[in-house]
Amino acid sequence: MLESSHRSKPSSITSQYACWFDDRINQFISEHKSRVEPSQQFKRRNGFFITISFDQNARTNRHKDAEGFEQRGEKSELDRFSDLYNLICRQMMGSNYHRPSFDPVRPLAIGCLDMNGSRYWKSMGELENPHIHSIWILTDETRESFQELIDDEKRMASLKERLSIRDLDIQALDDDRRNSSGASRVSSYTAKFIGHNNHDLKVSEDFRILPLQRHTILN
């Protein structure tokens, strides 16, 4: 369990979350790679670091669009992160992507809210420019279709317009360095706002892991 508290330093809380994210990533890779393949090789082949910046001036009060995504009222950045994940899955796997039969090939995506100045939490002041840093681990079955999608400027422009995304910065996940806590630098950077928010709560939700877990209802 994470041992977050208001008495813990933001850096310590961030490190705990970063280590937890690393564990989730390693678990996903172990479940999808071949027995003989090194985990880092799978991660480098199928991993991406994606920063999502939003158009804060765009109208968010939209009607349900033609593909069934709810656009009622103002959505949080993490809600739009979920919408982006669902749209990408639809592009890669078709309209039935949400069915249980596609569970084994859906990617893992860990998205964390961030704000300008979060490296310097003591002087952050007002929260500005909310954006998402996210780590995506694809499966071998979806990697090629994902690459085709991000290489298609027209499809990407349509996707960004629908979700009021100003910019998507997509980088290969090829940095294996770790910090002194043992957490990967990528996960630590992704989670850096969480520690500050836990120390001085500004937003109610600061990260999301997709896909959401299915819950089995027992009779």
C-alpha positions in Angstrom: 0.0 0.0 0.0 1.1 3.6 -0.6 1.9 5.4 2.6 0.9 8.9 1.6 0.2 11.5 4.3 0.4 15.2 4.8 3.5 14.6 7.0 5.4 13.0 4.1 7.4 15.1 1.7 6.0 15.6 -1.8 9.1 14.0 -3.2 8.6 10.9 -1.1 5.0 10.5 -2.1 5.9 11.0 -5.7 8.5 8.2 -5.4 6.0 5.8 -3.9 3.6 6.4 -6.8 6.4 6.1 -9.3 7.5 2.8 -7.9 3.9 1.6 -8.0 3.5 2.6 -11.6 6.7 0.8 -12.4 5.3 -2.3 -10.8 2.1 -2.1 -12.8 4.1 -1.6 -16.0 6.3 -4.6 -15.2 3.3 -6.8 -14.4 1.7 -5.8 -17.8 4.9 -6.6 -19.7 5.3 -10.0 -17.9 1.8 -10.9 -18.9 2.3 -10.0 -22.6 5.9 -10.8 -23.5 7.3 -14.1 -24.5 9.1 -16.1 -21.8 12.5 -15.6 -23.3 12.3 -11.9 -24.2 13.8 -9.4 -21.8 11.3 -7.0 -20.3 13.3 -4.0 -21.3 13.2 -5.1 -25.0 9.4 -5.4 -24.9 9.1 -2.0 -23.2 11.4 -0.3 -25.7 9.5 -1.8 -28.7 6.0 -1.1 -27.3 6.3 1.8 -24.9 5.5 5.4 -25.5 5.7 8.6 -23.4 2.8 10.9 -24.4 2.2 14.4 -23.1 -1.3 15.8 -23.8 -1.8 19.6 -23.8 -5.3 20.9 -24.0 -7.0 23.9 -25.6 -8.3 25.6 -22.5 -10.4 28.0 -24.6 -12.3 25.4 -26.5 -15.9 24.9 -25.7 -16.4 21.7 -23.7 -20.2 21.7 -23.7 -20.9 19.4 -26.6 -23.5 17.0 -27.5 -22.9 13.3 -27.8 -20.9 12.8 -30.9 -21.6 10.4 -33.8 -19.4 7.7 -32.3 -21.1 7.6 -29.0 -18.7 9.5 -26.7 -20.4 11.7 -24.1 -19.5 15.4 -24.4 -22.0 16.8 -21.8 -20.8 19.6 -19.6 -17.2 20.4 -18.8 -14.8 17.4 -18.6 -11.7 17.1 -16.6 -8.3 16.5 -18.2 -8.3 13.0 -17.0 -11.8 12.4 -18.5 -10.4 13.5 -21.8 -7.4 11.3 -21.3 -9.9 8.4 -21.0 -11.7 9.5 -24.1 -8.4 9.6 -26.0 -7.6 6.1 -24.8 -11.0 4.9 -25.9 -10.8 6.6 -29.3 -7.3 5.1 -29.9 -8.5 1.7 -28.9 -11.4 2.1 -31.4 -9.0 3.0 -34.1 -6.8 0.1 -33.4 -9.3 -2.7 -32.7 -12.6 -1.5 -34.2 -16.0 -0.6 -32.6 -16.1 -3.7 -30.4 -12.8 -2.7 -28.6 -14.7 -2.5 -25.3 -15.8 -6.2 -25.3 -14.1 -8.6 -22.9 -12.6 -10.6 -25.9 -10.3 -7.6 -26.5 -9.0 -7.4 -23.0 -5.8 -9.2 -23.7 -4.7 -6.8 -26.4 -5.8 -3.4 -25.0 -2.8 -1.3 -24.0 -1.9 -0.1 -20.5 -2.0 3.6 -20.1 -1.0 5.5 -16.9 -2.0 9.2 -17.1 -1.1 11.8 -14.5 -2.2 15.4 -14.2 0.5 18.0 -14.1 0.6 21.8 -13.8 3.1 24.5 -14.8 5.8 24.8 -12.2 5.2 21.5 -10.4 8.9 20.9 -10.1 9.0 23.8 -7.7 6.0 23.1 -5.5 6.8 25.6 -2.8 6.3 28.4 -5.3 3.7 26.9 -7.5 1.1 29.5 -6.7 -2.1 29.3 -8.9 -2.5 26.2 -10.9 -1.9 26.9 -14.6 -2.0 25.0 -17.8 -3.2 21.6 -16.7 -1.9 18.8 -18.9 -1.3 15.1 -18.8 1.9 13.1 -18.8 1.2 9.5 -19.7 3.0 6.2 -20.2 1.5 3.8 -22.7 2.6 0.1 -23.1 1.1 -1.5 -26.2 0.8 -5.1 -27.0 2.5 -6.7 -30.0 -0.9 -7.1 -31.6 -1.7 -3.4 -31.6 1.7 -1.8 -32.0 1.6 -1.6 -35.8 -1.9 -0.1 -36.0 -0.9 2.4 -33.3 2.1 3.5 -35.3 -0.1 3.8 -38.4 -2.5 6.0 -36.5 0.1 8.4 -35.1 1.8 8.6 -38.6 -1.5 9.7 -40.2 -1.7 13.5 -39.8 -5.4 13.7 -40.9 -6.6 11.1 -38.4 -4.6 12.6 -35.6 -5.8 16.1 -36.4 -9.4 14.9 -36.3 -8.8 13.1 -33.0 -7.2 16.2 -31.4 -10.0 18.5 -32.6 -12.7 16.2 -31.1 -11.1 16.2 -27.7 -9.9 19.9 -27.7 -6.3 18.7 -27.6 -3.8 21.4 -28.5 -0.8 19.1 -28.9 0.2 15.5 -28.5 3.9 15.0 -28.0 4.6 11.3 -28.6 8.0 9.9 -27.7 9.4 6.3 -27.7 9.9 5.0 -24.2 13.6 4.4 -24.4 14.9 5.8 -21.1 15.7 3.1 -18.6 17.5 5.3 -16.1 16.4 5.2 -12.4 16.7 7.7 -9.6 18.0 7.2 -6.1 14.6 5.9 -4.8 14.8 3.0 -7.4 11.9 4.4 -9.4 12.3 4.9 -13.1 12.9 8.5 -14.1 10.0 8.4 -16.6 7.5 7.3 -13.9 8.9 9.8 -11.5 8.5 12.6 -14.0 5.0 11.5 -14.9 3.9 11.4 -11.2 5.6 14.6 -10.1 2.4 16.6 -9.4 0.8 13.8 -7.3 3.1 14.5 -4.3 2.4 18.2 -4.3 -1.3 17.6 -4.7 -1.3 15.2 -1.8 0.6 17.7 0.4 -1.8 20.5 -0.5 -4.9 19.1 -2.1 -5.9 21.2 -5.2 -7.7 18.6 -7.3 -9.7 15.5 -6.3 -8.2 13.2 -9.0 -4.6 13.4 -10.2 -4.0 10.1 -12.0 -5.8 7.4 -13.9 -4.8 3.9 -15.0 -6.5 2.4 -18.0 -8.1 0.2 -18.9 -10.3 0.3 -15.8 -10.6 -3.0 -14.1 -13.7 -5.0 -14.7 -15.6 -6.0 -11.6 -17.2 -9.4 -11.4 -20.6 -9.5 -9.7 -21.0 -12.5 -7.6 -24.5 -13.9 -7.0 
